[in-house]
Amino acid sequence: MLIHVFVSSAVQSPNTMGMFTVFFPHQVLIFMKSFWLCYLLLSTQYLLQTSSLSFNFDFSQPGHIQNINFLGDASFNTSNPLIELTKSNRSAGLDNSIGRASYAQPVTIWNDVTGEVATFTTTFSFRIETKNINNGNNGDGMAFFLGHYPSSIPSASAGANLALFSTGATSTGATGDNRVVAVEFDTYMNAEYMDNSNNHIGIDVNSLISKNSTDTNVPGKNLTSGLLMTCRIAYDSSKELLAADLQIGDTSYHVEASADLRQLLPSQVAIGFSGATGIAQELHRVLSWSFNSTLVRSPTPAPENGHGSRNFMSKVPWRIVGPIIGVLTVVAALFVCLRKPWTRKKPASSQERDERQEPILKDSPANVPRPFSYRELAKATNNFAAQSKLGEGGYAVVYKGQLKNPNRLVAIKNFKLVRQSATERRKAFEDEIKVIIKVRQRHLVELVGWCIDEEKDIVSLVYELVSEGSLHEHLHKGRSWLSWPSRHQIILDLGCALRYLHGECTECILHGDISASNILLDEKHGTKLADFGLARLMDHAMELKTTCNLAGTPGYIDPDFVNIGKRSRESDVYGFGIVLLETVTGRSPAAAAAAAAGDLVSPLLKWAWGIQRSSTILDAADPRLRDECTSDQQDQMERVLQVALWCAHTEPTQRPSINEAMRALESRDVAIPRLPPPGFVARPSNLVLDDMSCETSDSVISPASSRA
């Protein structure tokens, strides 16, 4: 039938001497319409299986509970309509209880034919109650999970195992049908699972040793305060990022971790909640639950019969794809062969030459941001006009541009032609893009695309434009006054970005230039870490990677790196510590005079240690900032300063990892070690350090910066 369609829609060409059939564009269009109509008729049943899944359950409403399966001690409380995940009869005892409540149908999180992975969000309200518990010792917690369908509770999974894993499974990591990805709400500290507090939210990937966790120990606003809590969990398949936001009263907590669900879980999973108690006891209650996904469960397979209906459905995609590939191949071959003799090769126009792009990386993944032609970037910047320039640094010039496709404002970073050979420029460009394409995190500047033009001898990177400039501009150029809550959030966001680079990528990524000029702020003062031009890839197994040339912003450069010429995680942590000092004190690292004198240590760091030695470190905080803060905020400020000195210690072995630093920033329960003072400690000085700042950074992807 299909062959008849395209033969009858052809016309005879006199040039073929009656031997060949030639397709003209409008007739090819007719054929393609007919072909795709047939395809749609064949594939309708298959396409229906890939619609969206969405539900919204309020368990106080009748009927919603019918969609939930219960296991173990989990039950539905009819007198106070809600889900009880563990035992709820106080008089009978609440200890050693396990339970699960899950959605009754399997949920498809990735398509085993196309490989497409779902993006989903789920929101639920819940309460953990400890009031009137007999022994007064609460635990162990609950979790939202994705795991094997149908759901089953592992043996020996009470207490710390949260009804997710069997005792001992965590040491090796769960495999097969025992695999689970979960967000835990843990109310008991277990040293064997590396818990850092008895009140935290964490992301578990086939193990109860959380990949990332956040303490939730704000007094009266924690997991065991008895308040109604709301959690929103989102998975972004394009970034392979699982993130959870927990709201307790007016206090919010955030945790996120990378997770490739296609590699971690089967295509169809059970989703739901688990809870457990041990000797410690509490109630775990879920009041409402909504879920939205881009993919839906496949229909439950019909029982196998003599006609093999189940096998037929599993093979529908290949029954469609096979004929399509065959017919399209034949049509394409005929069209090319018959059209070629009468087609003259047109000379390439200047525009076509301009838009031709060299492959940048031979092994570039398919999801690399798109290439741009030089013509597109020139048009976006009014031919790189002076008024479009945002800044200029040692090795690049940055322009503001307005793209048409996609329609967005961007920052275009042109690598300079001077002081570098063509080989060096290309290598610098490829080094940067190799790093950036591996990085996808909300606190890192997004790469939109690139351009390489051999004829014009130029290479460019195209970034998102971050609207409110750099932290340097806000602290030292009067762009705006940042309150302490804003500064504290900027610090935490920066730490999240660095934690991602150091520990959540396949390979550790060293940034190489953590400085206030590389920290960009959006309209809500959300933080974006910019400029990976100095970054180097480092395998997790390696401790150091030699760097041939000194690079970075004076005042933020690790003295140990200058001395030995090797960059490490500790180098980035040092820069992080200097930024923390700068953010709290409002003073610039002021490295110009020190660098000229051959002094490798930032004057700001020396000054802060002098304050620490002679009085209290809180005296180093900007007086204007300190005066507008509550006593709790001042305690928080003092803790940040202590962590800053820890991170920026001149002896690398005394510095924390970024994970340790973040735990200390996020929780007051984490002890900060008493540090031996560096040998350079001096008395406090009244120098106005802001006047000594060094303006030589090569970074900025913001509309109001003076540097590139």
N, C-alpha and C positions, 0 to 999 in steps of 0.2 A: 504493500500500500504506500509506504513512504517513498519507494523508488518511483512509483507511478506519479506521485505528487511532483517531484522535482523534474522528471522527464517532461511531463506535460506542461510545465511552466517555463520551458526553455524555448528559444527560437533558433532557427537555422541561420547561420552566418554565411554569406557568400564566400568569405575568405577561407572557409574550411573545406570548400569543394564538396559540400554535402556529407562530409565524413565526421564532423565534430559538432557538438552543441556548445554554444557559448552563453554564459549567464550574464545578463545585464543587471545593474544594481537594483532596479525596481523589482525585477523578477526574483533576484536573490532574496529581497526583502519579503516577497510573497511566500517564498519557500520557507524562510525562517519562521514567519508567523505560523504557518501550518505546522511546522516541525515542533515549535514550542507549545502549540495547543495540544498536540499529541502527548508531548512530554508532561504537561500539567495534568492531563487526564490520567496518565499512568501513575504519576507521583503524588497525587492528592492525598492518598491514604498515608503515605510516608511523611509528607510535609505536616500533616495534622499532628504528628507525634512530637513536633519540635516547637509547640506553642509555649506560652509562659505559664508558670505556676504562681498562684497568688492566693493566700488565705489570710483571714483576720479573725482570730478566735478570742472572744470575751467569755471566759468560762463561767461567768455569772448568768449567761444567757442559755436557755435550753437548747439542746441539740448539738452544740459545738463539741461537747466531750465525746461524741460518737466517733470523731475523727482521730482519737488518741488511743494508743495501745499502752497498757500498763504491765510492768514486770516487777517482780520482787515485792517490796513493801509499798511501792507507789500505789496511790489510790485517788479517788475523787471524793472530796469532802462535800457532801450534799447539803449539810446544814449551813455551811459558809462556803458557797460555791467557788472552789479553787482546787488546784492539783497539789496533793501532798506527795513529795518525792520519797520521803522516808516515814518511819512510824510516827503517828501523830497522837497516840493515846498515852498521855503522860503517866497515868497511873500504872499502865502495864510496862512502862520503861521504853526509852527511846534509843538505847544503846545498840551497837552492832547491827545497824540497819542499812540495807541497800535497796535502791529502787531506780527504775527508769520509766519515763513517760515519753513516747515518741509518736510522730505523725504516722498514721496507719498505712500509708502507701509509700513505695520507694520513690526517691527523688533523684532525677538524673542531674549530676553536676558536670559531666562532660560527655560528649557524643562520641561513642566508640567507632563511628563511621567517619565523621568529618574531623574529629579531634577537637571540636569547639568546646571551650570550657565556659561554664555558666558564671555570670556575675550575679551575686545575690545580696540581699539585705534581710536581716531579721531583727525584730524588736520585741522585747517582752518585759513585763513588769513582774517583780517577784519580791519576796520578803524572807529574810532569815531571822527566826525568832529564838531568843535565848532566855526570855523572861520566864521566871518560875520553873526553870529547869532544875531538877533535883540536886545534882552534884555541883552546879555552878561552873562547870568546866565545859566550854562550848567547842564544837567541832563536828564534822571535819570540813564540810562544804558541799558545793554542788557545781554543775557544769552544763554548758550547752555543747552538744557534740554532733559530729558527723561520723558515721561508722557503717559497718557491714549491715546490709539488709537481708533478712529480718534481724532486728535488734535482739541481742541476748546479753545477759549480765555474766561477765567472767566469774569463775570461781575465785574465792579468797580475795574479793575486791572491796571489802568493807573498809571503814576508817579512811586513812590517807589515800587509798586508791580510788575514792570517789565513784565507785561502781563503773569505772572506765577500764581498768587493767587489773590483771591478777598480780598478787604480790610477787615481786622479783622480775616481772616482765619489763619494768622500766630500765633495768640495768643493761639489757641488750636491745631494747626497742621492739615494739610490737610489729608483727608481720602477718601476712595472709589475712584471714577474716578477723583478726584481732586489732587491725589497724584503726586508729581513731585520731581525728583532729578535733580539738576542743578548746573552749574558753572556760577556764576554771575560776571559781569564786571560792578561794581557799581561806578557811578560818582557823586553821591549826598549823603550827610551824613544825615541819618535818625536815630535820637536817639531812636525812638520807636522800631527799628529793631536792636538796639545795634551796629550800625555801628561805627567803630573806626576812620574812616576818610572819606573824600569825594572822595577817589580814591583808590579802593581796588578790589581784586579778592577774591571770597569766594565760599565755597561749601555749597549748600542749600539742606537740606533733609526734604521735606514736610513742609518747613517754610522758611521765609526770614530772620530769625535770623540764620546767617551762623554758621555751625558746626565748621568750621575753616576759617580763612581769612588771607590775607597778603596784607599789604599796598603797593601801587604802586606809591608812591609819589616822586620818584627821579625826580628832575627838568629837564624838557625837554625830559624825558623818561617815561612818565606816560600815563594813558589811554586817556587823553584829549590833548596830545601833537600834535595830527594830524598825527602821524607816522603810517605807515603800521605795523600791529601787527600780530604775528603768535602764535597760542596756540595749544598745543598738550595735549589732555586729554586721560588718560589711566585708564582702570579698570582691576585690577588683581583679578579674581574670587577666586583664591586659598588663597589670603590674605584678600579678601573682602576690598580692598583698592582702592579708587578713588583719582587720583592725576592729577594735572594740572600744566603745565609749560608754562609760558607766556614769549615771547621774544619781547621786544620793543627796536629796535636799537641794541646796544651792551649790554643792560641790561636785565637780566632775573629775573623772579619771580616764586616762587613755592608755591603751597598749596596742602594739601592732607587731607583726612579724611576717617575713616572706614565707610563702607556702605555695608550692605547685601542686594543686589538688589532683591534677591528672597523673602525677607520679606517686602521690601519697595515698590515694583512695581508689576503690573501684568506681566505674562510671555511674552506678546506681547505689545510693546510700540511704541509710536511715538517719533522720534528723530528730533531735529532741533533747531531753534533759535527763541528767542523772544526779543522784545525791547519795551521801553516805554518812554514817556516824560510826564511831568506835566506842571507846570508853567515854570520850567527850560526846556531848549530845546537843542537839538543836533541832528546830523545825525548818524544813525547806519547802517553800510554797510559791507556786506560779499562778498568777491571776489572769494574765492575758498573753497572747502570742500572735504575732503576724510574721509572714514570710513572703518575699517576692523574689522570683528568679527568672532569668532569661531562658532557661530550659526547663522542661517538665518531665516527669517520669514517663517512661514508655508504658503503654497499656499493659495491664497484667496479662501475661501469655495465657492463651487458651490451653486446656489440657490436650496433650498429644493424642491424635487419633490416626486412623488408617490413612487419611488424606494428607497427613503431614502439614496441617495448617500452621503449626508453630514454626516449622522449618521454612515455610514459604515466607512468613512475615520477616524472619531474620535475614532473608536474602533479597527482600524487595529493593534495597538500594542498588545492588549489583544488577538486578534484572532491568533497572532503569538506566544505570550508568553505562553498562556494556554496549547496548545498541546505540546510545547517544554518541559515545566515543567513536564507534565504528562508522556511523553515518557521517558525522562531522568530519572525520578524517578523509573519507572518500570525496565529500563535497569540496573540502579545502584543496585537496590534491588536484581535482579536475579544474577548479577555478584558476589555480595558480598556473597549471600547465597550459591551459587554453588561452589564458589572458596574456601570458608572458611574451609571445612573439610580436604582439602589437603594442607592447608597452615600452616606451622609451624612458631610459633612466634620466630623471631630471637632475640638472646640476644643483648641488646643495646651495641654498640661499645663505646669506650672512646670518639670518636668524636661526636657521637650522644648525649652522656651524656653532653659533653662540650657545645653543641649547644642548649641544651634544656633551655628555658627561662621561668622564673616565670613571671606571669603577674604583672606589676608594679602597675597599677592603675585599680581598678575594673571597673571604668566607663570611661576608656580612649576612646576618640573619634577616629573615623576610620582614621583620617588624622594625627595621631601622627607619628613623624619620627620613622623609623623602629628600631627594636632591633638588636643588634649585639651579636655574641657569643664571649666569652673570647678568643677563638682560633683566630677569625678574628682580634681582636684588638692586640693580641700578635704578630701575623704575620705582621700587619701593622706597628708595632713599633720595629721590630727585637727583639721580646721578651722583650719589654720595656727596651731596652738598654740605658745605661747612655748617649750615644751620641744623643739619641732621646729626651732626657729631655729638655723641654723648660723652666721650672721653678718649684719652690716648695714654698708653703706657709703654713699657719697654719693648714689647713684642707684638702689640696689636692696637688697632683703632676700632672703636665701637660706635656704630651708627644706629639711630632709631629709624625704623622702617614700617610702612603699612603694606602688608601683603594683600593680594587679591585672592589667592588660593593657597592656604585657607585665609579667610578674611579676618586678620588679626594684626595687632601691633606687635612688633618683634624688635629684638636687639641683634644687630648683625655685627659679628666680630671678624674684621679683616686682619689676617696675620700680616705683619709688616714685611716689606721686601728688603729693607736694609739690614745690615749686620747678620744676614743669614744667606747661605747658599740655597739654591732651589731644593737641593736634597734635604737640607736641614729644615726648611719650611715645611716640606711635605711630611717629613718624619714627625715634626712637632704637631702637625695637623692630625696625622693618623694616630699618634699617641693619644691625643685628646679625645678623638671620636671613639676609639676603641674603649676608652674608659666610660664615656658618657652613655653609649648604647647599652651598657650593662646596668645602668643606674636608673631605677624607677622608684621614686619615693616622694611623698608629698612635700617634704621639706628640702628638696633639691630642685634646682632650676631645670626646667624641661627643655630638652633639645628639640627644636622643630625641624631642622634640616641642615644641609650643608651645600657648599658650592666649591668646585675645584675647576679652574679654567687655566689650562696649560698655555693657551695662546696669549692671554692677558697676564699670565704669571701671578695668579692670585688664588688664595684659598680662604674660605670663609666658613664660619659656623653661625647658625641662626637659632637664637634662643627665644623663649618667651620673654616678654617685657614685664618686669616687676615694677609696679606703679609708684611705690613710695620711696624709692631710693635705698641707699645703704644705711646700715646701723651707724657707720662713721658720720654720715651727714646729720643724723638725728642727734648724736651725742656731741658733735664738735662744730657743726655748721649751722645750728639753730633751726633745722628744718621743722622740728616739733619737739615738744617736751614729752618724754616717755615716763609714765607713771611706773611705780614699782611692779604692780601686777603685769603690766606690759613687758617690762624688762625681764621679769622672772620667766614669763612664758617664752620669750625669745631665747633665753638661755636653755630652757628645757627642749624647745624645738631644735635648736642647734645640736644639742646632745643627742637627740633622736636621729638626726641626719648623720652624725659622725658614727653613732652606734651601728647604723645600717651599713655604712661604708666599711667599717672595720670587721663586722661580724656576721652580717646577714646576706652578703653577696657570695656567689660561688667562689670568687677570689677576693681576698682582702684588697680594698682600694684605699691607697694613701692619698689624701687630698693635697697636702704639701704647702698650703698657704691659708691656714685658718686665721682670718683677720676680720676686723669690723667692716672693711671695705668689701669683703666677699659675702657679707651677710645682708641679704636684701629683704625688704619688708613690703607686703602688699597693703591694700587699702584697709585691712583689718589688723594690721601689724602682724600678720602671719609671716613666718620666717622661711626664707629660701636660701640655701647655701649655694653659692655660685663659684664658677671658675675652677674647672678641673684641669687646667693647662699644665699644672705642676704635678699632677697625680701620677703615680706609678702603680702598676699592678704588682701584687705580691701574693704568692701562694701562701695559704695558711700555714704550711709546713715550714716556711722560711721565716726567720726572725728579722733579717735586715736585707735591704737591697741597695747596692751602691748606686749613687747618683753622681754623674760626671761633673755637673755644674751646680754652683750655689744659686738657689732661687728661692724667692719668698719675699715677704714684706718685712723690712727692718723693724725690730721691736717685737715681732712675733716668732722670729726664727729661733729654733732650739739651739742653744750654744753648743750642745753636744754634737749636733749635726754639722755645725760649722767646723768644729775641731776635727772630727773623724771622717766627714764627707759621706756619711751613711744616714739615710732617712728610715724611720721606723714608725710604728703606731705611737710610740712615746713622743715623737716629734709633733704629731697632730694634737696629742693630749696637752702638750706644752702650749701650743697656740690656743687651744680651748681655754686653758687656765688664764692666759693673758687677756683673752676676750672677756672672761668672767670678771676679772679685776677692772677692766676698762668700763664694763657695763655698770658696775656698782659704784665705782669711784667717780665716773664721769671724766676721767683723765686719760689722755692719750699715752700710749706706750713710749712715745718720745724718744725714738732711737737715733735720730739724726746726729746729735752731738756725741752720743755714746759711740756710735759706729765710727765716726770720724776719729775718735780717740783710741780706737781699737778695742773698746769694751764690748763684749758679746752679750752682756746681760741688760735687759730692759731697765731703764731708770725707774719706771713705774713699779716693777717687781721689787727692786731694791727699796724703794720708798715704802711699799706695803709691808715688807718684812721689818723695816724699821718701826713702823706703827705697831706691828704685832709684838715686837720685843719690848717697846717702851710703855705701851698701855693696853688697849683692847683693839682687836682687828676691826670692830664695828666703827671705830673712829675714822677709818679709811673711807667709809661710805660718803657719797656726796651729801653734805649737810642739808641741802634743800630736799633731797630725796628722803633722808632719814627723818626729817621733821614732819613730813606729811604721812608717815607710816604709823600703823598701830604697833603695839609691842610684839604681837605675833609676827607681823611683817618684818620688824627689825630682827627678830630671831632668825627668820628665814634669810634675811640679808646677810647676817653674820655667818650663817652656815655656808652660803654661796662663797663668801670671801675665804673661809677656811678651805673649802674644796678647791678654790682657785689657787691658793698657795700649794696645796697638795699636788695639783696637776702641773703647776709650773715650777716645781722643785728642780733645781739645776742638776741634781743627780737622777738620771733616768730610772734607776732601779727603785727610787723612792716614790715614783709616780704611780697612780692607779691606772687600770685599764679604763676605757670609756664606760664600760658596763659598771664597774665599781664606782666611778664618779657619778654616774646617773642614779645609781641606787642611793648614794649619799645625798644627792640633791632632792630626790623624790620622797625620802623617808627620814624622819627625825630619829628613828630607832637605829639607823646604821651608824656605827662608831667611825669617827674620822681619826686616824692615827696621830699621835703626837710626833711631829716631824723634827728631826734635828735641823737647826737653822743653818742655812748656807753660809759659807765663809765670807761672803761679801756684805753681810748684814750691816747696814749703816743707820745713823740717826735719821729721824724724820726730817724732811726738808720742806721749805716753803716755796720751792721752785714751782712756777706755773708751767707744768709739764705740757700743757696743750700747745704752747708756743713752739715746742721743739719737735712737733710731729713731722714724720717723713712721708712725703707724697710720691711714692714710687711704685705703688702696686700696679699690677697688670690686669686688674680685674674690675669689672662692673658691668652689670647688665640691667641698668636702671636708667630711667629717663632724666635724672637730675644729677648724675655723677660727673665728676671732673676727671675721672681716670678710666682706663680701659683694661 
